[in-house]
Amino acid sequence: MFKKFYVQITVLFTLLAAAFFVLIFYYLNVVDDIRHDTAEILATSAQALSIGDFRSQTVEFSVAFNDKLAKVTGLSFAFLILGLIFISGVLFNIIPLFIVSINNILSGITKFKDGDRLARIQLRSESEFGIIASYLNETFQKIDEYETEIEELISLTSHQLKSPITVSRAALEIVLDNTSKNLNDEQIKLITTVFQTQSEMARMIEDLLDVSKLHKNEIQFAQDRLDPLEQVHTAIAKLGNYAQKELFTVSIDESAKGQAIIADTFRFGQVLQNLLDNAIKYSSEPAHVAVAITSTATTLRIAVKDNGIGIPLEAQAHIFKRFFRAQNARSFKQGSGLGLYIVKTMVEKMNGTISFESVQGAGTTFFVEFPTA
């Protein structure tokens, strides 16, 4: 890129330098002529004064001086034009190259930052910009390799942990189903605590596996025709003990009744369960979660509103990032920081959108919106 520019500038500079030296030579000749003519006119004027013919000599001096002044002015203007041509040539060649180079670098950085791990800066040159682009591309490659290694490690570890935890949970569940015969209250309490802890671990492992699969595009999303109201009630029922409490209010607009969306049944249910579980988990006592289904001309919207701790303003821009948890959430409940990342990714892969409104200490409302079928 810059090699071509250097050639252009070299040719332009050579031509302008040649013209410049020609003008300098001519300028020096004109100055010498002015000096010679001025000395001659002064001598003639002195002679004219001695004989009293001053008027004619003054006119002759004025004409000669104006002629030389016009030549000097013309040369100065020529120098100015040459300077402007040179500067314009430099600017018109280098500025577009700078702009294109900077835009290419910023475009590559932005794509990589937004999650396109294959994005690279498309800039091939031997200039300083080309060197910067090469260094950045090498950095992107190393980051991509590190993330791939981390994902493979997480996936391998999660798979290895999943089986023993599943078996131990099943064993504990069998024991709890026969508590009245063999265990006292203290033993039941301890086993229940272990069972709940293992359930949380199983949930975290499933989240890790989902993150790995999403990154590798290994999850296939079916195109099912779904009734949002039915899906909400199913998700609530799957929350186990939570579903037995009067925690939920579910409402649907008349305009939304009978309408459907296109989404994967299992993954859409997973999205709802995650949002409902978070709403309960981070709610203040007495907890209450309101689910509202509304419609627009082209979409159906599901709102999940809680009366919980809310999301601090400074954390709201990061709430959908992997492993991110707001400070007030970390001190309130345990978690992996993967749930909302998984929810957002799945919603978008099913052609939906997700957003939220939140005030710290006053609760949060998440909005999931899908085109109507």
Summary of the structure (lengths in Angstrom):
residues: 373
radius of gyration: 40.3
end to end distance: 51.0
largest distance: 149.5
contacts: 1031
relative contact order: 0.07
helix: 67%
strand: 12%
